[in-house]
Amino acid sequence: MNHTITAALGALMLAACATPAPESLAPPEAVADAPVAPGYEATGLLARTLPELSAALASGETTSVVLTTAYIARIDAIDRAGPRLQSIIALNPDALAQAAASDARRAAGAPLGPLDGLPILLKDNIESLDPMATTAGSIALKDNVTGRDSPLVAGLRAEGAVILGKTNLSQWANFRSNDSISGWSSVGGQVRNPHMLDRSPCGSSSGTGAAIAASLAAGGVGTETNGSIICPSNVNGLVGFKPTVGILPQDAIVPISPSQDTAGPMTKTVKGAALMMNAMDAGETDFTSALSADALKGKRLGVLRASVGSNPDINARFEASLEAMRAIGAEIVEIEESNVPGDFWAASLLLLQYEFKDSLNAYLAAAPSGVVTRTLSDVITFNLANADTELALFNQDLFDASDALGPLTDQAYLDARALVQSATRENGIDRLLAEHGVDALVSPSGPLSPRVDPVNGDVWPAWAGAGYLAAVAGYPHLTVPMGEVHGVPLGVSFMGARDADAAILAYGYAYEQATGLRSDPRYLETAEDRPEIAAAMQR
């Protein structure tokens, strides 16, 4: 959850946006002459996607031990040295043993599934039974070694995935302060965006986004309350999928909001995300079964026009994406309206504050005995006592406001929940789908990433996108790369009705197959490393 992003979205909803003229399907900006920092780009096996790596293991082209060893070496080379992405908080000391066990299964002709032997990274608010703490980026949880798997991790493990390690994140999933810095935690420092190192990796699944974009694992798991899978996927040039809330159990994950929290896959391709969903979801749905290049043929897509924003570069790429969807058989339906109740944004924050206090207190009360902070109040006190590390860059005003609230039986909480869920469900996504006769809603996934600013905190440009609808409703949301602007990636969003997860993945897959606009990171220090920008800046 990024409260700064939520505030920006609230401001955006107050104004309608102009509709630009369509452009060609080709990316409006050529990037062939853009430099790549030497020695950082992924090559060979590590440049491949999750499905390609799965096939390489199945064919015997490589082994899990070889692949895992290569990822560990790459983490040493560019995450802890080189550009120092700081996307990984901890490596699993048992990873190579898990890889060897996978190779033994394959040698015996008994692989557990498509993910068997593939190294996977977990955001460090997700518990695993491996000997690693689950810290949520806070030193207060440095001893939170639970020895248990979150259900989604158990699903990955049952299919033979290698749990490679834990990724850095915006501390406490970006719900500590209104002045937070996306991608910063006291445990892991500041995550760097591998496309442009001074640009925000976005929160709170920032480490997962940066790590997978930089080819530090085959796939990663993030979590979202409001934008924390979609935004880092958007700015790191990835596919990110936030499933319907409840499909993936949230047990053994440091919480914010039970009504909005969910984990989800972050990968280079839609098929990779679908394969991860198959493992993480204990149900019977095969999320790969509907994937087809023809999945958008005859489908009606509603364009949330008021969410597109005014940035001409984003508009050009979004219009090109819509043309690509038309070209493969989709009908584009313009939806001009955009309205939520005037008190929506205040109510949405209040709901999170109530649920955060209640759910975090319950989580901490059951934490291992080595964790000395047993309530939110304890964490606040701990932060004050360790202000030089925990409060070095910004305060804990969201913690303070949440801790001052009462129980979930308070009428203020009940009213806030009813208001925001009605506005995003029956009066939001459900109504828009029904009244316009569309199968899904589309929009940009977010704005272009700003620079990391440790002085002012997150300073985002005018927002583009309407991901808050799916986040608050608890409905599925997929982002797929739609190009870049001066080396900064951006994506297009597909959102749908509750439990329409497989269909949303299929729509995104068809678009992805038609466009192929994901770009690999170039590890530039700043935008001025781009030749066209350097030429304009220097006189």
SULQUIHU-V792170 format. One line per field, one symbol per residue. phi: phi as a letter, one per 40 degrees, with the letter a starting at -180 (. if undefined). Layout:
phi=???
This chain:
phi=.bcccdccccccccbcbcbcccbcccdcbcbccccbdcgcccbgdccccdcccdcccccgcabccccccccccccccbcbbfcfcfcbcaccccccccccccccccccgbcciccdgccbbbdcbbcbcccbcbbfgbcdbcbcccgbcddccdcccccgccccibbcacdffgbbacbcbdgbaccbgccbcccacccccgbbccccccccccfcacaabbbbbahcbccccdcbgbcbbbcddhcbdcdgbccbadcbcacacbacbccccccccdcccccccbcccccacbcccgcbbcccccccgbccccdccccccccccccbhcbcbcbccaabddcdccccccdcccccdcccdccccbcdcccccbaddccdcdcccbccbcbcbacbccdccccccccccdcccccccccccccbbcbbcdcccccbfbcabbacciccccccbcccgcbccdcbhbcddccccgbcabbbdbhabfgbcabbbbbacdgcccccccccccccccbfccbccbfccacccccccdccccb
